[in-house]
Amino acid sequence: MRLLIVEDEKPLQTALAKGFHKLEYTVDTASDGEEAVELFFSNTYTLVVLDLNLPKLDGMEVLREIRMDNKDLPVLILSARSEVEDKIAGFDEGANDYLAKPFHFGELEARVRALLRRNFKTADTVIEIGEVRIDTAAKRLFVSAREISLSKKEYGIVEYLCLRRGEAVRPTELIEHIWESEADDVFNSFKVHLSKLRKKLPDTFIRNARGHGYYVE
């Protein structure tokens, strides 16, 4: 799961990034509205956490840019603007949720989880495909009731493929969702992690549709 956090207060931005990293999300950050729009159009995100009081381009303008291109991407506004009118304006522009500052990180994380479950059109946090079971809330994978130890990136690959079950996903899309934007030599890293992952799963669980990407039936 790849998040874009748009926050101009550096200490808060750093704290949010560290908090979601610990929860095994991949995180990109932007400090102003123009940078946020540039990152949005350069990468594929699972969810956006968006401040409103931003330099260069206001958060509402950023939200409009997002919604002009993508009407389904979950956007959670995180703002010091706490008046009812501000919240109504945010929802009218297409926000999926609105959390006023100050806030507790646990509540933010719970709201992010809820939006992600809603976006994947399932209230069930458990995915079962054959003998493979994934607990997406605990980020744990089992094969025939035996827990399999996975690295953060291995788990990210298999979870994303299972959430997109039946669709061929290109390596570039998997990399965009799981690797950091500044990572070096990401394609070779992807191949190494994918190879290790496939050895831990049942034969042919992750399949290769040549020229189209990888998929789980």
Disulfide bonds with the S-S distance in Angstrom:
none
